[in-house]
Amino acid sequence: MKRIAGFISSLAFATLLFNSVSSLRANTREVRVYSGRHYNTDRQVFKKFADETGIRVRLIEATGISLIERLKREGKKSKADVILLVDAARISNAAKLGLLQPYRSNKLEVNVSKEYKDSQGRWYALTRRVRVMVANPKIVDINKINSYSDLADPSLKGLVCLRKRNSPYNQSLVANQFVLRGEKETKTWLNKMISNVSEPYFPGDIGITRAVAQGKCGVGIVNHYYVARMLAGVNGTKDKKLAQRVEVITPNPAHVNVSAGGLARYATNKKEAIELLEFLASPEGSTGLAGPTYEHPLKGFNQSPEVKRFGGFTPDTVSIYQLGKYNAKAINLMTKAGWE
Ligand SMILES: [Fe+2]
C-alpha cells in the first residue's frame, strides 16, 4: 500500500491524495475532504481508510481563509463531500449556514452518543478536547482554583491570562457556562474574571501556557492537548521545559468541546462520504485521530503518559448542540464584559 501525496498548492489550500494500490484504476471510488483539522497525523487515518475500503481520499486543508468562507463562495459548485471542523461553534455555524446535509446511519447512532451529535444528523463529533486551566504554583495557590468561576476571585487580580474573544474555544466555554449557570451568574463571573485579566489578550493557547510557565501570568484557560504536546516535546525542548512548570487543573465536571464532521450539502460522493464519517467516528478511527494529537477519542481517554498525567475528566451535562446554539449569546456577553 502506498500513499501518493500530490501537492497542488492553490492559494492557501493544499490537496493531498490518499490511495490504496487497488484503487489506482480510473473508476476508483473517491471522497473529497475539506478539513479544518491541521494535524498531519490525520493523514495516517485517511490512508488506513483508503487501504481498508479502496476508496481514495482527497484531502483539502485550509491554512489561510476559513473553510466556511471557501464553502460559501463555492456554493453548488463545491467539490466537498465531507467537512471536518474543530469546535462546536464552527460546526454548528456550518450547519446553520446550510453547508451540511442531514443523514443517519446505524454505525453513527451507536458510536456517537447523543450529546456529541446534531439532533438533525447534520454533524457528528469525532474527537474530544477539554478546556482546562493552567496555573503556575509559584504564583497562585492552585488549591484554590478548581473551577472556571474561581478565576473571578479578587485574589487573582492581574494574574489571569485569556485568549482573545474571537477564539471559538472561549466562546464555547462561555456558552457552556451560560447553559449551566444562567445569564445573571455568567455575567457576574465574566465581569469579575475580566477585571482580573493581565493584558494583552493572547492569540493562542500555547502563548498562554508559556506566559503562565514564565510567571507572566498566574493562571490561564487552554485546551488540554496544547499542554500535552508541549510536554511531549512536539514543539521542542524549550516548550517542554516550560510545560513542566505549569499545573493543569481540570474542573470537575469539565467543559468538553469536539472536532466534528458532516456530509457536505452538495456532496457528489455521498455514499463514500458516509463511509468515511462512519470510519472516523468508530473506535478505531476516533482513536486514530485523537491519539497522536493528544485529544481524547469519543469514548475513553487518550492513553499517552502526558495526557494521563492530567488525570481523567468528567464531562458536564452541556451538549455540543447547545454550545453552538448559544454562540451568539456568548459573544455578546463577552463583549459586554470587556473581553477583547
Ligand atoms: Fe486547537
Residues whose N, C-alpha, C, O or C-beta is under 5 A from the ligand:
A	BS01	LIG	none
